[in-house]
Amino acid sequence: MERPECLLPEGFPALQNDTFLRAARGEECRHVPVWCMRQAGRYLPEFRETRAGQDFFASCRNPEICCELTLQPLRRFPLDAAIIFSDILVIPQALGMEIRMEPGRGPVFPEPLQTPDDLQKLKSKVDVEEELGYVFRAITLTRHKIAGKVPLIGFTGAPWTLMTYMIEGGGSNTMSKAKRWLYQQPTASHRLLHQLTDIIVEYLVGQVAAGAQALQVFESHAGCLGPQQFADFSLPYLKEISQRTKQELKSAGLEQVPMIVFAKDAHYALEDLSQAGYEVVGLDWTIRPQEARGRTGNRVTLQGNMDPCAMYASVADIEETVKRMIEAFGCRRYIANLGHGLYPDMDPEHVGAFVSAVHKHSEQKN
């Protein structure tokens, strides 16, 4: 059965706003580009209406719904990039793990990995096109529907972050079960991290083939690792992902798209992250912009890092916060964003104020 034309990764409309891509590559821009992690989310009433009565992962598997949710914030705000609506946990699903999204709890794995023997329960070989092709179709459809307005970002969870969910069985404050593996079962831990890395690389290449114009790798749980554990169990895989993805893109004759790494709370590894093969390093809100700039030099573009809770402030205070942030980062090699994702109870008008303030103050500064 042939795919409909809207699902063919070819003939995409010309890009009209390349500010985000230019900034990611370190080029000069008219203004600082801005987008928000979780910009397609429950803070928008139209998001809640679209998803009403729909299972979360059923939504993720429906390209039309993913496309609609991705486009909704673009209709409200003059954002400079879109990020495809999906979830990092589609990879554990592809490995055969069951996951439920429960209200008030988030993702729940009924049968998490408890011992190294449980690795035998995972699929030894994952057909990424077969298991995750719905993400690729959503990306292609969205590239057509976005009509060149802004670039589209694809993404994945990093191996360590995915491993924590697979072992903890959901969210955790301490990650003690997953970290126990690192101390007691380092060989099995590396085996799982290698397996995840292989899938992630193929998954990211598939997203670019489908139409993604940039890629972000979320190491959301970096902060529960110390410097040595990060160096042993996270950083090598982050480096491998960037290197292998670029190699595979080249071999396949695909575009070399900018790659972003966001390792939340990994301040101790900022120098290493800036030399890990990514064009952009995302920052959470707990590091000073001047310090981040000094420690990364001119090696990478920085992305971030306004405290998401600053969205609860008045519009005037949001504008002042943005002004200080842009003054601290400067306009070159900088992409404005939050230091984490938007929260469900945030006012869309305040999100709009954030986006507009970035454009206003960076254009004035330029």
C-alpha positions in Angstrom: 0.0 0.0 0.0 1.4 3.4 -1.0 1.7 6.2 1.5 -0.5 9.3 0.8 1.5 12.2 -0.7 1.4 14.1 2.6 3.4 11.2 4.2 6.2 11.2 1.6 9.4 12.8 2.9 10.0 14.8 -0.3 8.9 18.0 -1.8 8.7 19.9 1.5 7.8 23.6 1.2 10.8 26.0 1.4 11.8 27.1 4.9 10.7 30.7 5.5 12.3 31.3 9.0 15.7 29.7 9.4 16.7 31.8 12.5 16.8 28.8 14.8 19.0 26.8 12.4 21.3 29.7 11.9 21.7 30.2 15.6 22.3 26.5 16.1 25.2 26.7 13.6 26.7 29.8 15.2 25.7 32.2 12.4 24.4 35.7 12.9 20.7 36.2 13.2 18.3 39.2 13.1 17.0 38.3 16.5 17.5 35.5 19.1 15.3 32.5 18.1 13.0 31.1 20.8 11.0 27.9 21.4 9.9 26.1 24.5 10.3 22.6 25.7 6.9 21.0 26.0 5.4 23.9 24.0 2.8 21.4 22.7 1.2 20.6 26.0 -1.6 20.7 28.5 -1.3 24.4 29.2 -3.2 25.0 25.9 -6.9 24.4 26.1 -6.9 23.2 22.5 -4.4 20.6 23.4 -6.7 19.3 26.2 -9.6 19.3 23.8 -7.8 17.4 21.1 -6.6 14.8 23.6 -9.8 14.5 25.5 -10.7 10.8 26.2 -7.6 9.7 24.2 -5.0 7.4 25.7 -1.6 9.2 25.8 0.4 6.6 23.8 -2.5 6.1 21.4 -2.1 9.8 20.7 1.6 9.4 20.1 0.9 6.6 17.6 -1.5 8.7 15.6 0.4 10.9 13.1 -2.6 13.2 12.5 -3.0 13.9 16.2 0.7 14.4 16.7 0.8 16.8 13.8 -2.2 18.8 15.2 -0.6 19.0 18.6 2.7 20.1 17.2 1.1 22.9 15.2 -1.2 24.3 17.9 1.4 26.5 19.7 2.6 27.9 16.3 -0.9 29.2 15.7 -0.7 31.2 18.9 2.9 32.3 19.2 5.6 33.6 16.8 7.9 30.7 17.8 11.1 30.0 15.7 10.9 26.2 15.9 8.5 23.4 16.4 9.2 20.1 18.2 7.3 17.0 17.2 4.8 15.8 19.7 5.9 12.4 21.0 7.5 10.9 24.1 10.9 9.6 25.0 9.4 6.3 26.3 8.4 5.1 22.8 11.9 3.4 22.8 11.2 1.2 25.8 7.9 0.3 24.2 9.7 -0.6 21.0 11.8 -3.0 23.1 8.6 -4.7 24.3 8.0 -3.1 27.6 4.5 -2.2 28.6 3.9 1.4 29.8 0.8 3.1 31.0 0.3 6.9 31.5 -1.6 7.2 34.7 -3.3 10.5 35.8 -1.4 12.0 38.7 1.5 9.5 38.4 2.8 9.8 34.9 4.4 6.8 33.2 4.1 3.5 34.9 5.9 0.3 33.9 3.9 -2.7 35.3 7.0 -5.0 34.9 10.2 -2.9 35.3 13.6 -4.5 34.9 14.7 -5.8 38.3 17.7 -8.0 37.7 20.1 -8.4 34.7 18.2 -11.6 33.8 15.3 -9.4 32.9 17.3 -8.0 30.0 16.4 -11.3 28.3 12.8 -10.1 28.2 13.7 -7.2 25.9 13.7 -7.7 22.1 17.2 -8.5 21.0 16.7 -6.8 17.7 14.3 -3.9 17.1 13.0 -3.1 13.7 12.9 0.7 14.2 10.9 1.3 11.0 8.3 -1.2 12.1 8.1 -0.3 15.8 8.6 3.5 15.5 7.5 4.3 12.0 4.4 6.2 13.4 6.8 8.8 14.7 8.5 9.1 11.2 5.0 9.5 9.6 4.1 12.2 12.1 7.3 14.1 11.3 6.7 13.9 7.5 3.1 14.9 7.8 4.0 17.8 10.1 6.8 19.0 7.7 4.2 19.2 5.0 1.5 20.9 7.2 3.9 23.3 8.8 4.4 24.7 5.2 8.0 25.9 5.8 6.9 28.4 8.6 9.7 27.2 11.0 12.0 24.2 11.3 10.8 21.0 12.9 12.9 19.4 15.7 12.9 15.6 16.4 14.1 14.2 19.7 14.9 11.2 21.8 15.7 10.3 25.4 19.3 9.5 26.2 20.3 6.0 27.2 20.8 6.7 30.9 17.5 8.6 31.3 15.6 5.7 29.5 17.4 3.2 31.7 16.1 4.9 34.8 12.5 4.6 33.7 12.9 1.0 32.7 14.3 0.0 36.1 12.5 2.4 38.4 9.2 1.6 36.8 8.3 5.3 36.5 9.4 8.5 38.0 11.7 8.6 41.1 13.3 11.2 43.3 16.4 9.2 44.1 16.8 6.9 41.1 18.2 4.5 43.7 17.1 1.3 41.9 18.7 2.3 38.6 21.9 3.6 40.4 22.2 0.3 42.3 22.6 -1.3 38.9 25.5 1.0 38.1 27.3 0.1 41.3 26.3 -3.6 41.5 25.8 -4.6 37.9 28.1 -2.3 35.8 28.5 -4.9 33.0 24.7 -5.4 32.6 24.2 -1.6 32.8 26.6 -1.1 29.9 24.9 -3.8 28.0 21.6 -2.1 28.3 23.0 1.4 27.6 24.7 0.0 24.4 21.4 -1.6 23.3 19.6 1.7 23.8 22.3 3.6 22.0 22.0 1.4 18.9 18.2 2.0 18.7 18.6 5.7 19.4 21.0 6.2 16.5 18.8 4.5 14.1 15.8 6.3 15.4 17.4 9.7 15.0 18.6 9.0 11.5 15.0 7.9 10.7 13.7 11.1 12.0 15.9 13.1 9.7 15.0 10.9 6.8 11.4 11.7 7.6 11.9 15.4 7.7 13.3 16.5 11.0 15.6 19.5 10.6 17.3 19.4 14.1 17.5 16.8 16.8 17.5 17.1 20.6 18.8 14.4 23.0 17.2 14.6 26.5 19.4 13.4 29.3 16.7 14.5 31.8 18.1 12.5 34.7 21.7 13.5 34.5 21.4 15.4 37.8 21.1 12.2 39.9 24.6 11.1 38.8 27.9 12.3 40.2 30.7 13.4 38.0 32.4 9.9 37.9 29.1 8.1 37.2 28.2 10.6 34.5 31.6 10.1 32.9 31.2 6.3 32.9 27.5 5.8 32.2 26.2 8.8 30.4 28.8 10.9 28.5 30.3 8.1 26.4 26.9 7.2 25.1 26.0 10.9 24.4 29.2 11.2 22.4 28.6 7.9 20.6 25.1 9.1 19.6 26.3 12.4 18.1 29.2 10.7 16.3 27.3 7.7 14.9 24.2 9.7 14.0 26.4 12.2 11.9 28.2 9.2 10.3 25.0 7.5 9.4 23.5 10.6 8.0 26.5 11.1 5.8 26.5 7.5 4.6 22.8 7.8 3.8 23.3 11.0 1.9 21.1 12.9 4.3 21.5 16.4 5.6 23.7 17.1 8.6 21.2 18.7 11.0 22.2 20.5 14.2 22.1 18.4 17.3 21.2 19.6 20.8 22.1 17.9 24.1 20.2 18.8 27.2 21.7 17.1 30.3 19.7 18.6 33.1 21.7 19.5 36.3 24.9 18.3 34.8 26.9 21.5 35.6 30.0 19.5 36.4 30.1 18.2 32.9 29.6 21.4 31.0 33.1 21.5 29.4 32.7 17.8 28.4 29.2 18.4 26.9 30.5 21.3 24.8 33.0 18.9 23.3 30.7 15.9 22.8 29.9 16.6 19.2 26.7 18.6 19.5 26.2 22.0 18.0 24.0 23.2 20.9 24.1 22.6 24.6 20.9 23.1 26.5 21.0 24.6 30.0 18.7 24.4 33.0 17.9 27.5 35.1 20.4 26.8 37.9 23.5 28.0 36.2 24.5 31.6 35.5 24.6 32.4 31.8 28.0 34.1 32.1 29.5 31.0 33.7 28.1 28.7 31.1 29.5 31.0 28.3 32.9 31.2 30.0 33.2 27.4 30.4 32.0 26.5 26.9 33.9 29.3 25.1 32.8 29.7 21.5 32.6 26.0 20.9 28.8 25.7 20.9 25.5 27.5 20.8 23.8 27.7 24.2 20.1 27.1 24.7 18.0 28.1 27.7 17.7 28.8 30.5 14.8 30.8 32.1 13.2 29.2 35.2 9.9 27.7 34.0 8.2 29.1 37.2 9.1 32.6 36.0 6.0 32.1 33.8 3.9 32.6 36.9 5.2 36.2 37.3 3.5 39.2 35.8 3.9 39.9 32.1 6.1 43.0 33.0 8.3 40.8 35.2 8.6 38.2 32.5 9.8 40.8 30.1 12.4 42.1 32.6 13.6 38.5 33.2 14.0 38.0 29.5 15.8 41.2 29.1 18.4 40.3 31.7 18.7 36.8 30.2 19.5 38.1 26.8 22.0 40.7 28.2 23.8 37.8 30.0 23.9 35.4 27.1 24.4 37.9 24.3 22.7 37.5 20.9 25.3 35.4 19.1 25.3 31.6 19.5 22.2 31.7 21.6 18.7 30.1 21.5 16.2 31.3 24.1 14.2 28.6 25.9 13.2 27.6 29.4 15.5 25.6 31.6 12.9 22.8 31.5 9.5 22.2 30.0 6.3 24.2 30.4 3.9 23.1 33.2 0.2 22.3 32.6 -1.1 25.2 34.8 0.8 28.0 33.0 -1.1 30.9 31.3 -0.7 30.8 27.5 -0.7 34.6 27.6 2.5 34.5 29.7 4.1 32.1 27.2 3.3 34.6 24.5 4.8 37.4 26.5 8.0 35.3 26.9 8.3 34.7 23.2 7.6 38.3 22.2 10.0 39.7 24.8 12.8 37.5 23.4 12.2 38.9 19.9 11.8 42.5 21.1 14.9 42.7 23.4 17.2 40.8 21.1 16.2 43.0 18.1 16.9 46.1 20.2 20.3 44.7 21.3 21.2 43.9 17.7 
